[in-house]
Amino acid sequence: MGRLKKLKKIRLHHEGTHTLIYSFCGLAVLNTLIYFLFPQNVFIAVCLVCIIIYLLLVNFFQCPIRRFNEDDTTGIIVAPADGHIVVIEEVDEYEYFHDRRLMISIFMSITNVHANWFPCDGVVTKVSHQNGRFKAAWLPKASTENERSMVVIKTPEGIEVMARQIAGAMARRIVTYAKEGEECFIDEHMGFIKLGSRVDVYLPLGTEVNVTMGQRTTGNQTIIAKLKNV
């Protein structure tokens, strides 16, 4: 795998193929029944609502192919997802590092693209999936109690960074493409989460933070942090 050489047009993610097809057919049948059984004003109102719902689904399942603008990615940590920053704090991480880490969390709403990117270049050293609950993704306990997948990346400088995909109250499927032992690059998709959810990034203490609470992020474009001593 290597860094993508050029920016391509936005396309639909293959994870949404069946959902979009079944949703279109279901909405089409619903509108057909309403057309024949209800007054025209009811049909128009329902049709408009269905169009809005379907457009939200299409937006949700977009698959943007993006290229990071800077050639030198040394020490750079980019946002692994579209959304907004909901947590910037030091936490005790017990699942892998077993020490204190800086955690930056990005919450993805139903209106965001839900493709996930690798937050840094490096080699994938650990991938694991943990079953759990489906609490609201913005809650603090979601990081440790919700269903989640963990991806650990060792940068070329030897620093380990963890990205954790977390299911939300509506998200019922986490897809992780990362494979242990493979090289990864920030221009590549790390995975996909269906419906509202969040991604946490765990970094060494002392890492320079480049975002603020509530700030909107663009996956693979927004620099959220810079590693020190690299």
N, CA, C and O of each residue as an XYZ file, in Angstrom:
920
protein
N       0.840     -1.195      0.000
C       0.000      0.000      0.000
C       0.876      1.246      0.000
O       1.942      1.259      0.616
N       0.445      2.255     -0.665
C       1.198      3.490     -0.715
C       0.296      4.684     -0.690
O      -0.927      4.556     -0.750
N       0.896      5.850     -0.599
C       0.115      7.076     -0.539
C      -0.558      7.331     -1.882
O       0.071      7.194     -2.932
N      -1.831      7.702     -1.848
C      -2.559      7.965     -3.089
C      -1.931      9.141     -3.812
O      -1.548     10.129     -3.185
N      -1.825      9.040     -5.114
C      -1.117     10.034     -5.893
C      -1.990     11.208     -6.323
O      -1.466     12.281     -6.621
N      -3.281     11.031     -6.362
C      -4.117     12.151     -6.781
C      -5.485     12.061     -6.139
O      -5.927     10.988     -5.729
N      -6.146     13.196     -6.058
C      -7.465     13.276     -5.467
C      -8.502     12.772     -6.454
O      -8.536     13.215     -7.602
N      -9.343     11.852     -6.017
C     -10.375     11.323     -6.873
C     -11.732     11.881     -6.454
O     -11.867     12.463     -5.377
N     -12.731     11.701     -7.307
C     -14.063     12.176     -7.008
C     -14.638     11.366     -5.849
O     -14.296     10.200     -5.649
N     -15.536     12.029     -5.079
C     -16.210     11.343     -3.989
C     -17.092     10.240     -4.555
O     -17.770     10.438     -5.563
N     -17.086      9.098     -3.920
C     -17.899      7.977     -4.363
C     -18.623      7.399     -3.153
O     -18.356      7.791     -2.017
N     -19.541      6.464     -3.402
C     -20.271      5.832     -2.319
C     -19.480      4.633     -1.791
O     -18.864      3.889     -2.554
N     -19.513      4.469     -0.479
C     -18.766      3.399      0.168
C     -19.471      2.068     -0.054
O     -20.699      1.988     -0.002
N     -18.680      1.019     -0.304
C     -19.268     -0.300     -0.553
C     -19.999     -0.851      0.659
O     -20.838     -1.741      0.523
N     -19.686     -0.325      1.862
C     -20.386     -0.781      3.062
C     -21.867     -0.413      3.029
O     -22.676     -1.009      3.740
N     -22.219      0.577      2.199
C     -23.602      1.030      2.172
C     -24.414      0.525      0.997
O     -25.581      0.888      0.850
N     -23.809     -0.319      0.146
C     -24.494     -0.763     -1.076
C     -25.852     -1.390     -0.795
O     -26.863     -0.962     -1.352
N     -25.877     -2.405      0.070
C     -27.127     -3.105      0.349
C     -28.122     -2.195      1.071
O     -29.319     -2.218      0.783
N     -27.620     -1.402      2.001
C     -28.506     -0.504      2.746
C     -29.193      0.481      1.814
O     -30.394      0.718      1.937
N     -28.441      1.055      0.884
C     -29.014      2.033     -0.036
C     -30.015      1.391     -0.998
O     -31.059      1.971     -1.295
N     -29.690      0.195     -1.479
C     -30.600     -0.492     -2.401
C     -31.906     -0.858     -1.699
O     -32.991     -0.579     -2.208
N     -31.794     -1.486     -0.521
C     -32.998     -1.907      0.212
C     -33.814     -0.697      0.660
O     -35.044     -0.731      0.622
N     -33.140      0.364      1.080
C     -33.853      1.569      1.511
C     -34.607      2.203      0.355
O     -35.749      2.635      0.513
N     -33.966      2.257     -0.810
C     -34.628      2.830     -1.987
C     -35.874      2.024     -2.356
O     -36.929      2.595     -2.633
N     -35.750      0.714     -2.358
C     -36.888     -0.133     -2.714
C     -38.015      0.004     -1.688
O     -39.189      0.090     -2.048
N     -37.641      0.024     -0.408
C     -38.642      0.153      0.640
C     -39.383      1.479      0.582
O     -40.604      1.522      0.726
N     -38.641      2.560      0.372
C     -39.258      3.883      0.287
C     -40.113      4.009     -0.965
O     -41.154      4.666     -0.953
N     -39.665      3.372     -2.050
C     -40.440      3.409     -3.291
C     -41.783      2.709     -3.113
O     -42.812      3.208     -3.568
N     -41.772      1.541     -2.442
C     -43.017      0.806     -2.188
C     -43.933      1.614     -1.278
O     -45.139      1.703     -1.511
N     -43.343      2.201     -0.238
C     -44.134      3.017      0.699
C     -44.814      4.174     -0.013
O     -46.002      4.420      0.197
N     -44.075      4.886     -0.850
C     -44.639      6.038     -1.545
C     -45.690      5.623     -2.574
O     -46.659      6.345     -2.808
N     -45.490      4.456     -3.183
C     -46.485      3.959     -4.142
C     -47.814      3.670     -3.441
O     -48.879      4.026     -3.946
N     -47.744      3.027     -2.283
C     -48.954      2.728     -1.514
C     -49.659      4.011     -1.074
O     -50.881      4.122     -1.172
N     -48.885      4.968     -0.595
C     -49.470      6.231     -0.131
C     -50.093      6.997     -1.296
O     -51.118      7.658     -1.131
N     -49.479      6.907     -2.464
C     -50.008      7.590     -3.655
C     -51.422      7.105     -3.984
O     -52.287      7.898     -4.356
N     -51.646      5.807     -3.846
C     -52.948      5.236     -4.216
C     -53.958      5.258     -3.061
O     -55.163      5.209     -3.304
N     -53.487      5.329     -1.815
C     -54.392      5.197     -0.675
C     -54.711      6.501      0.050
O     -55.683      6.571      0.801
N     -53.901      7.532     -0.168
C     -54.088      8.769      0.580
C     -54.208      9.966     -0.357
O     -53.865      9.878     -1.536
N     -54.704     11.099      0.182
C     -54.811     12.313     -0.637
C     -53.449     12.775     -1.139
O     -52.413     12.391     -0.596
N     -53.460     13.602     -2.181
C     -52.222     14.034     -2.821
C     -51.318     14.808     -1.876
O     -50.097     14.662     -1.927
N     -51.912     15.639     -1.004
C     -51.079     16.435     -0.094
C     -50.316     15.548      0.893
O     -49.194     15.869      1.285
N     -50.938     14.420      1.294
C     -50.246     13.474      2.176
C     -49.105     12.801      1.422
O     -48.009     12.641      1.960
N     -49.362     12.412      0.184
C     -48.326     11.785     -0.640
C     -47.133     12.710     -0.830
O     -45.988     12.272     -0.715
N     -47.386     13.993     -1.120
C     -46.297     14.945     -1.336
C     -45.466     15.118     -0.076
O     -44.237     15.151     -0.133
N     -46.152     15.229      1.075
C     -45.440     15.421      2.340
C     -44.559     14.212      2.661
O     -43.394     14.370      3.028
N     -45.117     13.007      2.523
C     -44.355     11.792      2.804
C     -43.200     11.634      1.821
O     -42.103     11.223      2.200
N     -43.455     11.962      0.563
C     -42.421     11.849     -0.464
C     -41.233     12.757     -0.153
O     -40.081     12.353     -0.314
N     -41.512     13.985      0.292
C     -40.437     14.923      0.633
C     -39.622     14.418      1.817
O     -38.395     14.519      1.824
N     -40.316     13.869      2.827
C     -39.619     13.325      3.991
C     -38.728     12.152      3.573
O     -37.590     12.041      4.028
N     -39.241     11.290      2.719
C     -38.470     10.133      2.255
C     -37.242     10.561      1.457
O     -36.179      9.952      1.578
N     -37.382     11.603      0.646
C     -36.251     12.106     -0.130
C     -35.154     12.611      0.798
O     -33.971     12.345      0.585
N     -35.567     13.353      1.845
C     -34.597     13.879      2.809
C     -33.878     12.732      3.515
O     -32.656     12.759      3.663
N     -34.633     11.729      3.948
C     -34.038     10.580      4.640
C     -33.042      9.860      3.735
O     -31.955      9.479      4.168
N     -33.427      9.681      2.483
C     -32.542      8.955      1.565
C     -31.281      9.757      1.253
O     -30.198      9.186      1.132
N     -31.415     11.071      1.123
C     -30.240     11.905      0.878
C     -29.283     11.865      2.074
O     -28.065     11.897      1.899
N     -29.840     11.794      3.291
C     -28.993     11.657      4.482
C     -28.227     10.342      4.446
O     -27.053     10.292      4.811
N     -28.894      9.275      4.005
C     -28.227      7.977      3.891
C     -27.108      8.020      2.849
O     -26.020      7.487      3.066
N     -27.394      8.662      1.718
C     -26.376      8.774      0.666
C     -25.171      9.542      1.192
O     -24.030      9.153      0.943
N     -25.417     10.636      1.921
C     -24.323     11.424      2.496
C     -23.539     10.597      3.507
O     -22.309     10.642      3.543
N     -24.266      9.843      4.326
C     -23.650      9.006      5.357
C     -22.687      7.995      4.751
O     -21.614      7.742      5.299
N     -23.076      7.416      3.612
C     -22.274      6.365      2.994
C     -21.340      6.880      1.899
O     -20.904      6.112      1.041
N     -21.036      8.165      1.927
C     -20.028      8.665      0.996
C     -18.677      8.046      1.330
O     -18.408      7.693      2.478
N     -17.853      7.924      0.335
C     -16.511      7.366      0.519
C     -15.488      8.336     -0.074
O     -14.980      8.101     -1.170
N     -15.182      9.417      0.634
C     -14.241     10.403      0.093
C     -12.833      9.825     -0.030
O     -12.340      9.175      0.892
N     -12.200     10.060     -1.152
C     -10.801      9.692     -1.341
C     -10.005     10.986     -1.250
O     -10.066     11.825     -2.148
N      -9.263     11.142     -0.168
C      -8.572     12.405      0.093
C      -7.065     12.195      0.157
O      -6.567     11.108      0.451
N      -6.360     13.292     -0.134
C      -4.903     13.250     -0.027
C      -4.459     14.358      0.903
O      -4.845     15.513      0.724
N      -3.645     14.016      1.903
C      -3.122     15.005      2.834
C      -2.217     15.964      2.076
O      -1.415     15.541      1.242
N      -2.345     17.256      2.366
C      -1.683     18.280      1.557
C      -0.170     18.387      1.767
O       0.543     18.836      0.869
N       0.329     17.981      2.939
C       1.753     18.151      3.230
C       2.540     16.885      2.885
O       2.075     15.773      3.132
N       3.725     17.061      2.318
C       4.565     15.920      1.954
C       5.228     15.279      3.170
O       5.395     14.060      3.226
N       5.605     16.115      4.147
C       6.280     15.606      5.340
C       5.240     15.346      6.430
O       4.642     16.285      6.954
N       5.023     14.077      6.770
C       4.040     13.722      7.792
C       4.693     13.311      9.109
O       4.039     12.725      9.972
N       5.974     13.616      9.266
C       6.696     13.249     10.481
C       6.036     13.862     11.714
O       5.924     15.084     11.817
N       5.607     13.032     12.633
C       5.009     13.505     13.878
C       3.585     14.001     13.751
O       2.984     14.410     14.745
N       3.034     13.975     12.553
C       1.681     14.509     12.320
C       0.623     13.465     12.685
O       0.723     12.298     12.306
N      -0.387     13.909     13.425
C      -1.559     13.084     13.721
C      -2.773     13.792     13.130
O      -3.099     14.911     13.526
N      -3.438     13.142     12.187
C      -4.596     13.752     11.545
C      -5.887     13.172     12.111
O      -5.892     12.098     12.713
N      -6.971     13.896     11.908
C      -8.273     13.414     12.354
C      -8.625     12.127     11.613
O      -8.571     12.097     10.383
N      -8.981     11.073     12.326
C      -9.355      9.826     11.660
C     -10.795      9.818     11.169
O     -11.242      8.839     10.572
N     -11.530     10.913     11.417
C     -12.940     10.931     11.035
C     -13.459     12.356     10.882
O     -12.914     13.299     11.455
N     -14.523     12.492     10.097
C     -15.279     13.739     10.052
C     -16.129     13.816     11.315
O     -16.642     12.797     11.776
N     -16.283     15.001     11.874
C     -17.107     15.154     13.070
C     -16.703     16.374     13.854
O     -16.313     17.387     13.273
N     -16.791     16.294     15.186
C     -16.303     17.400     16.009
C     -15.675     16.857     17.292
O     -16.029     15.777     17.764
N     -14.748     17.616     17.838
C     -13.989     17.207     19.018
C     -14.875     17.258     20.257
O     -15.477     18.288     20.560
N     -14.951     16.120     20.979
C     -15.772     16.078     22.187
C     -14.939     15.832     23.448
O     -15.415     16.064     24.559
N     -13.696     15.363     23.280
C     -12.834     15.114     24.443
C     -11.398     15.450     24.098
O     -10.879     15.051     23.055
N     -10.757     16.201     25.006
C      -9.299     16.397     24.981
C      -8.857     16.323     26.429
O      -9.009     17.291     27.174
N      -8.315     15.192     26.835
C      -7.943     15.059     28.243
C      -6.953     13.917     28.447
O      -6.799     13.047     27.590
N      -6.290     13.940     29.592
C      -5.403     12.859     29.977
C      -6.235     11.782     30.679
O      -7.037     12.080     31.564
N      -6.031     10.528     30.269
C      -6.801      9.419     30.845
C      -5.873      8.249     31.140
O      -4.767      8.164     30.605
N      -6.340      7.353     31.997
C      -5.633      6.097     32.237
C      -6.145      5.074     31.229
O      -7.336      4.764     31.204
N      -5.238      4.546     30.393
C      -5.622      3.588     29.356
C      -5.166      2.202     29.803
O      -3.969      1.941     29.924
N      -6.148      1.303     30.050
C      -5.833      0.000     30.633
C      -5.883     -1.151     29.637
O      -5.458     -2.256     29.972
N      -6.384     -0.932     28.432
C      -6.558     -2.041     27.504
C      -5.271     -2.443     26.793
O      -5.072     -3.619     26.488
N      -4.399     -1.477     26.528
C      -3.166     -1.789     25.796
C      -1.929     -1.159     26.446
O      -0.973     -1.866     26.763
N      -1.939      0.149     26.644
C      -0.749      0.841     27.144
C      -0.542      0.636     28.646
O       0.593      0.556     29.115
N      -1.645      0.551     29.396
C      -1.583      0.418     30.847
C      -0.797      1.562     31.486
O      -0.013      1.357     32.413
N      -1.020      2.750     30.979
C      -0.429      3.950     31.571
C      -1.308      5.148     31.220
O      -2.407      4.992     30.687
N      -0.817      6.319     31.520
C      -1.600      7.528     31.283
C      -1.313      8.060     29.879
O      -0.160      8.115     29.451
N      -2.372      8.451     29.169
C      -2.265      8.902     27.788
C      -3.120     10.146     27.559
O      -4.044     10.434     28.320
N      -2.793     10.866     26.507
C      -3.635     11.971     26.044
C      -4.662     11.394     25.081
O      -4.303     10.736     24.104
N      -5.943     11.642     25.358
C      -6.996     11.135     24.497
C      -7.707     12.297     23.797
O      -8.129     13.260     24.438
N      -7.831     12.187     22.478
C      -8.600     13.137     21.687
C      -9.714     12.350     21.008
O      -9.450     11.378     20.301
N     -10.954     12.769     21.222
C     -12.100     12.023     20.706
C     -12.894     12.848     19.706
O     -13.116     14.044     19.897
N     -13.318     12.184     18.638
C     -14.127     12.823     17.591
C     -15.470     12.098     17.516
O     -15.520     10.885     17.315
N     -16.556     12.855     17.679
C     -17.900     12.290     17.586
C     -18.447     12.512     16.184
O     -18.379     13.616     15.644
N     -18.991     11.446     15.602
C     -19.596     11.524     14.272
C     -21.108     11.444     14.397
O     -21.631     10.471     14.939
N     -21.812     12.443     13.908
C     -23.271     12.441     13.944
C     -23.807     11.747     12.696
O     -23.039     11.346     11.821
N     -25.109     11.609     12.621
C     -25.740     10.928     11.491
C     -25.500     11.676     10.184
O     -25.620     11.093      9.106
N     -25.159     12.973     10.270
C     -24.946     13.760      9.053
C     -23.514     13.683      8.541
O     -23.219     14.179      7.454
N     -22.617     13.063      9.317
C     -21.216     12.975      8.899
C     -20.948     11.734      8.047
O     -21.621     10.712      8.177
N     -19.952     11.850      7.176
C     -19.403     10.673      6.503
C     -18.801      9.784      7.586
O     -18.145     10.288      8.497
N     -19.010      8.466      7.503
C     -18.540      7.590      8.572
C     -17.359      6.709      8.188
O     -17.064      5.736      8.882
N     -16.685      7.033      7.101
C     -15.421      6.375      6.787
C     -14.374      6.849      7.795
O     -14.407      7.999      8.232
N     -13.450      5.968      8.160
C     -12.376      6.304      9.092
C     -11.018      6.172      8.419
O     -10.802      5.265      7.615
N     -10.104      7.079      8.749
C      -8.757      7.081      8.176
C      -7.726      6.740      9.252
O      -7.977      6.920     10.444
N      -6.570      6.248      8.819
C      -5.460      6.072      9.753
C      -5.001      7.456     10.221
O      -4.870      8.366      9.402
N      -4.756      7.629     11.518
C      -4.349      8.945     12.019
C      -2.891      9.295     11.767
O      -2.496     10.451     11.918
N      -2.082      8.299     11.382
C      -0.663      8.553     11.130
C      -0.086      7.459     10.237
O      -0.692      6.404     10.047
N       1.080      7.731      9.702
C       1.809      6.725      8.937
C       2.498      5.760      9.900
O       2.820      6.129     11.029
N       2.724      4.526      9.451
C       3.452      3.591     10.297
C       3.166      2.148      9.941
O       2.827      1.830      8.801
N       3.305      1.280     10.929
C       3.018     -0.145     10.784
C       1.985     -0.526     11.839
O       2.116     -0.156     13.006
N       0.958     -1.267     11.426
C      -0.076     -1.718     12.355
C       0.495     -2.858     13.199
O       0.884     -3.898     12.669
N       0.539     -2.653     14.510
C       1.117     -3.665     15.401
C       0.064     -4.453     16.179
O       0.355     -5.530     16.698
N      -1.153     -3.923     16.260
C      -2.190     -4.606     17.028
C      -3.568     -4.216     16.504
O      -3.847     -3.040     16.270
N      -4.432     -5.230     16.324
C      -5.830     -5.008     15.957
C      -6.679     -5.941     16.802
O      -6.420     -7.144     16.847
N      -7.688     -5.404     17.472
C      -8.562     -6.261     18.273
C      -9.965     -5.686     18.303
O     -10.165     -4.485     18.122
N     -10.947     -6.571     18.535
C     -12.348     -6.160     18.625
C     -12.901     -6.596     19.965
O     -12.652     -7.715     20.416
N     -13.657     -5.706     20.605
C     -14.217     -5.989     21.919
C     -15.721     -5.768     21.877
O     -16.180     -4.670     21.561
N     -16.492     -6.807     22.194
C     -17.940     -6.634     22.286
C     -18.296     -5.784     23.494
O     -17.536     -5.720     24.460
N     -19.445     -5.137     23.440
C     -19.833     -4.276     24.545
C     -21.223     -3.722     24.361
O     -22.027     -4.253     23.595
N     -21.497     -2.646     25.074
C     -22.815     -2.037     25.046
C     -22.927     -1.057     23.874
O     -21.995     -0.887     23.088
N     -24.092     -0.423     23.786
C     -24.339      0.555     22.727
C     -24.896      1.839     23.336
O     -25.965      2.315     22.951
N     -24.146      2.392     24.297
C     -24.539      3.658     24.909
C     -24.272      4.802     23.933
O     -23.569      4.628     22.937
N     -24.838      5.968     24.228
C     -24.582      7.150     23.405
C     -23.078      7.375     23.311
O     -22.384      7.362     24.327
N     -22.573      7.580     22.102
C     -21.124      7.610     21.865
C     -20.425      8.787     22.532
O     -19.219      8.729     22.771
N     -21.170      9.867     22.840
C     -20.512     11.040     23.426
C     -20.301     10.894     24.939
O     -19.611     11.716     25.544
N     -20.882      9.866     25.553
C     -20.718      9.670     26.990
C     -19.296      9.198     27.310
O     -18.714      8.443     26.531
N     -18.723      9.634     28.451
C     -17.347      9.250     28.800
C     -17.130      7.746     28.871
O     -16.075      7.263     28.458
N     -18.110      6.981     29.389
C     -17.936      5.542     29.548
C     -17.999      4.780     28.233
O     -17.689      3.590     28.190
N     -18.400      5.461     27.153
C     -18.490      4.780     25.863
C     -17.140      4.219     25.428
O     -17.084      3.182     24.768
N     -16.055      4.893     25.791
C     -14.718      4.462     25.376
C     -14.350      3.093     25.923
O     -13.607      2.348     25.284
N     -14.865      2.752     27.105
C     -14.468      1.497     27.745
C     -15.597      0.480     27.851
O     -15.332     -0.695     28.107
N     -16.859      0.900     27.660
C     -17.987     -0.016     27.842
C     -18.697     -0.374     26.540
O     -19.345     -1.418     26.463
N     -18.588      0.472     25.516
C     -19.274      0.185     24.253
C     -18.507     -0.821     23.406
O     -17.322     -1.064     23.635
N     -19.185     -1.398     22.434
C     -18.490     -2.238     21.456
C     -17.454     -1.392     20.740
O     -17.729     -0.242     20.396
N     -16.266     -1.940     20.508
C     -15.179     -1.129     19.971
C     -14.131     -1.993     19.284
O     -14.026     -3.194     19.532
N     -13.363     -1.353     18.420
C     -12.206     -1.982     17.784
C     -10.986     -1.116     18.034
O     -11.069      0.111     17.985
N      -9.860     -1.750     18.301
C      -8.624     -1.038     18.614
C      -7.597     -1.295     17.525
O      -7.391     -2.434     17.106
N      -6.952     -0.222     17.070
C      -5.874     -0.317     16.096
C      -4.669      0.429     16.660
O      -4.756      1.624     16.945
N      -3.547     -0.269     16.823
C      -2.319      0.356     17.318
C      -1.336      0.474     16.165
O      -1.095     -0.488     15.435
N      -0.774      1.659     16.012
C       0.154      1.943     14.915
C       1.495      2.401     15.496
O       1.528      3.276     16.361
N       2.585      1.820     15.030
C       3.916      2.287     15.416
C       4.438      3.170     14.295
O       4.592      2.720     13.160
N       4.709      4.425     14.617
C       5.190      5.373     13.614
C       6.619      5.025     13.208
O       7.281      4.250     13.899
N       7.108      5.583     12.097
C       8.498      5.325     11.683
C       9.523      5.691     12.752
O      10.644      5.182     12.742
N       9.135      6.583     13.685
C      10.044      7.000     14.759
C       9.932      6.098     15.981
O      10.628      6.311     16.973
N       9.051      5.078     15.916
C       8.946      4.126     17.013
C       7.939      4.493     18.084
O       7.926      3.871     19.147
N       7.099      5.478     17.840
C       6.079      5.888     18.813
C       4.763      5.189     18.494
O       4.324      5.186     17.344
N       4.131      4.597     19.508
C       2.867      3.904     19.299
C       1.678      4.842     19.512
O       1.618      5.587     20.490
N       0.749      4.783     18.582
C      -0.479      5.577     18.617
C      -1.654      4.612     18.497
O      -1.638      3.709     17.661
N      -2.665      4.803     19.329
C      -3.838      3.942     19.252
C      -5.043      4.724     18.733
O      -5.283      5.861     19.139
N      -5.796      4.098     17.828
C      -7.082      4.630     17.377
C      -8.137      3.611     17.776
O      -7.986      2.419     17.508
N      -9.200      4.074     18.412
C     -10.253      3.170     18.869
C     -11.582      3.560     18.237
O     -12.091      4.653     18.485
N     -12.145      2.678     17.425
C     -13.461      2.885     16.824
C     -14.518      2.434     17.829
O     -14.457      1.320     18.350
N     -15.477      3.302     18.093
C     -16.463      3.015     19.136
C     -17.876      3.091     18.567
O     -18.245      4.075     17.925
N     -18.662      2.045     18.809
C     -20.059      2.048     18.381
C     -20.868      2.979     19.268
O     -20.526      3.190     20.432
N     -21.948      3.539     18.715
C     -22.822      4.417     19.477
C     -24.145      3.744     19.772
O     -24.281      2.530     19.626
N     -25.131      4.546     20.193
C     -26.443      4.005     20.542
C     -27.134      3.398     19.326
O     -27.910      2.452     19.460
N     -26.854      3.940     18.134
C     -27.492      3.446     16.916
C     -26.547      2.606     16.064
O     -26.990      1.809     15.237
N     -25.251      2.787     16.267
C     -24.278      2.035     15.459
C     -24.258      0.583     15.882
O     -24.118      0.288     17.069
N     -24.394     -0.323     14.943
C     -24.435     -1.739     15.259
C     -23.376     -2.531     14.504
O     -23.336     -3.759     14.581
N     -22.528     -1.830     13.781
C     -21.491     -2.569     13.057
C     -20.246     -1.716     12.901
O     -20.296     -0.614     12.354
N     -19.136     -2.234     13.384
C     -17.837     -1.604     13.200
C     -17.046     -2.449     12.219
O     -16.902     -3.657     12.408
N     -16.532     -1.817     11.172
C     -15.709     -2.513     10.189
C     -14.288     -1.964     10.290
O     -14.080     -0.752     10.224
N     -13.317     -2.852     10.448
C     -11.916     -2.447     10.552
C     -11.120     -3.121      9.442
O     -11.106     -4.347      9.333
N     -10.458     -2.310      8.621
C      -9.674     -2.854      7.513
C      -8.215     -3.095      7.886
O      -7.509     -3.833      7.198
N      -7.766     -2.476      8.970
C      -6.365     -2.596      9.375
C      -6.003     -4.048      9.680
O      -6.785     -4.783     10.282
N      -4.811     -4.446      9.256
C      -4.305     -5.791      9.493
C      -2.938     -5.706     10.173
O      -2.091     -4.901      9.783
N      -2.733     -6.532     11.179
C      -1.456     -6.525     11.897
C      -0.298     -6.826     10.953
O      -0.369     -7.738     10.130
N       0.761     -6.047     11.087
C       1.959     -6.253     10.290
C       1.998     -5.458      8.997
O       3.036     -5.402      8.337
N       0.876     -4.838      8.623
C       0.833     -4.078      7.373
C       1.248     -2.626      7.586
O       1.007     -2.044      8.643
N       1.873     -2.058      6.568
C       2.135     -0.622      6.579
C       0.814      0.119      6.405
O      -0.100     -0.377      5.745
N       0.718      1.298      6.993
C      -0.484      2.110      6.827
C      -0.089      3.571      6.610
O       0.974      4.012      7.048
N      -0.950      4.298      5.939
C      -0.697      5.700      5.614
C      -1.960      6.510      5.879
O      -3.070      5.989      5.769
N      -1.794      7.765      6.221
C      -2.933      8.591      6.610
C      -3.912      8.842      5.468
O      -5.037      9.273      5.721
N      -3.526      8.591      4.239
C      -4.448      8.754      3.121
C      -5.355      7.540      2.926
O      -6.220      7.551      2.050
N      -5.168      6.499      3.730
C      -5.903      5.260      3.530
C      -7.018      5.092      4.559
O      -6.920      5.576      5.686
N      -8.070      4.402      4.154
C      -9.180      4.124      5.063
C      -8.796      3.035      6.061
O      -8.289      1.975      5.693
N      -9.054      3.330      7.334
C      -8.798      2.377      8.418
C     -10.014      1.496      8.659
O      -9.883      0.355      9.104
N     -11.211      2.033      8.362
C     -12.432      1.268      8.593
C     -13.665      2.115      8.357
O     -13.613      3.165      7.717
N     -14.781      1.630      8.895
C     -16.070      2.298      8.710
C     -16.962      1.927      9.894
O     -16.932      0.791     10.368
N     -17.758      2.893     10.370
C     -18.713      2.623     11.445
C     -20.090      3.064     10.973
O     -20.252      4.191     10.507
N     -21.074      2.197     11.087
C     -22.413      2.535     10.617
C     -23.208      3.272     11.701
O     -23.344      2.791     12.826
N     -23.722      4.432     11.341
C     -24.540      5.333     12.165
C     -23.703      6.004     13.251
O     -22.489      5.815     13.324
N     -24.384      6.807     14.109
C     -23.688      7.673     15.053
C     -22.655      6.953     15.896
O     -22.950      5.894     16.450
N     -21.463      7.490     16.006
C     -20.388      6.792     16.686
C     -19.223      7.749     16.936
O     -19.355      8.961     16.765
N     -18.081      7.191     17.343
C     -16.945      8.051     17.676
C     -15.623      7.309     17.497
O     -15.574      6.079     17.488
N     -14.550      8.097     17.354
C     -13.202      7.530     17.262
C     -12.321      8.248     18.276
O     -12.252      9.477     18.287
N     -11.649      7.481     19.127
C     -10.697      8.031     20.096
C      -9.282      7.798     19.594
O      -8.983      6.756     19.010
N      -8.414      8.776     19.826
C      -6.993      8.622     19.498
C      -6.200      8.809     20.781
O      -6.359      9.815     21.472
N      -5.340      7.832     21.104
C      -4.529      7.876     22.318
C      -3.087      8.182     21.948
O      -2.487      7.508     21.110
N      -2.541      9.212     22.591
C      -1.213      9.720     22.260
C      -0.356      9.840     23.510
O      -0.888      9.900     24.619
N       0.975      9.877     23.348
C       1.846     10.038     24.513
C       1.595     11.384     25.200
O       1.227     12.362     24.550
N       1.797     11.421     26.522
C       1.685     12.688     27.249
C       2.731     13.662     26.715
O       3.840     13.258     26.369
N       2.384     14.922     26.648
C       3.298     15.927     26.133
C       3.102     16.198     24.655
O       3.731     17.100     24.102
N       2.227     15.422     23.998
C       1.933     15.663     22.591
C       1.282     17.033     22.418
O       0.422     17.421     23.209
N       1.686     17.749     21.402
C       1.114     19.074     21.117
C      -0.281     18.922     20.514
O      -0.450     18.259     19.491
N      -1.277     19.535     21.147
C      -2.656     19.458     20.665
C      -2.934     20.626     19.723
O      -2.622     21.771     20.048
N      -3.507     20.350     18.584
C      -3.751     21.382     17.576
C      -5.232     21.654     17.323
O      -5.587     22.325     16.354
N      -6.091     21.135     18.189
C      -7.533     21.366     18.046
C      -8.106     21.820     19.380
O      -7.439     21.744     20.412
N      -9.346     22.292     19.351
C     -10.034     22.743     20.555
C     -11.370     22.013     20.688
O     -11.876     21.437     19.725
N     -11.928     22.045     21.885
C     -13.212     21.398     22.131
C     -14.284     21.979     21.214
O     -14.387     23.195     21.052
N     -15.076     21.097     20.621
C     -16.161     21.527     19.756
C     -15.753     21.803     18.326
O     -16.610     22.018     17.469
N     -14.451     21.801     18.054
C     -13.985     22.103     16.696
C     -14.392     21.001     15.725
O     -14.309     19.813     16.039
N     -14.829     21.413     14.552
C     -15.170     20.441     13.510
C     -13.895     19.902     12.868
O     -12.917     20.629     12.694
N     -13.920     18.639     12.524
C     -12.759     18.005     11.906
C     -13.133     17.396     10.562
O     -14.277     17.006     10.326
N     -12.146     17.329      9.703
C     -12.288     16.640      8.424
C     -11.290     15.496      8.404
O     -10.086     15.716      8.533
N     -11.785     14.279      8.243
C     -10.906     13.119      8.258
C      -9.799     13.224      7.230
O     -10.037     13.572      6.074
N      -8.565     12.915      7.670
C      -7.382     12.925      6.821
C      -6.932     14.328      6.419
O      -5.983     14.461      5.646
N      -7.581     15.372      6.918
C      -7.214     16.740      6.555
C      -6.861     17.589      7.780
O      -5.883     18.337      7.750
N      -7.636     17.481      8.839
C      -7.410     18.294     10.030
C      -6.287     17.704     10.877
O      -6.360     16.542     11.276
N      -5.253     18.489     11.153
C      -4.174     18.058     12.036
C      -4.654     18.242     13.471
O      -4.889     19.368     13.910
N      -4.800     17.137     14.205
C      -5.294     17.248     15.577
C      -4.169     17.303     16.602
O      -4.376     17.774     17.720
N      -2.964     16.820     16.230
C      -1.853     16.833     17.180
C      -0.529     16.638     16.457
O      -0.486     16.216     15.301
N       0.568     16.960     17.179
C       1.912     16.732     16.668
C       2.736     16.075     17.767
O       2.818     16.578     18.887
N       3.343     14.947     17.429
C       4.149     14.216     18.400
C       5.430     14.981     18.703
O       6.016     15.601     17.816
N       5.857     14.935     19.946
C       7.083     15.599     20.376
C       8.295     14.683     20.163
O       8.165     13.463     20.068
N       9.465     15.304     20.091
C      10.742     14.577     20.026
C      10.834     13.627     18.831
O      11.371     12.526     18.946
N      10.298     14.067     17.670
C      10.452     13.273     16.457
C      10.986     14.139     15.346
O      11.189     13.658     14.231
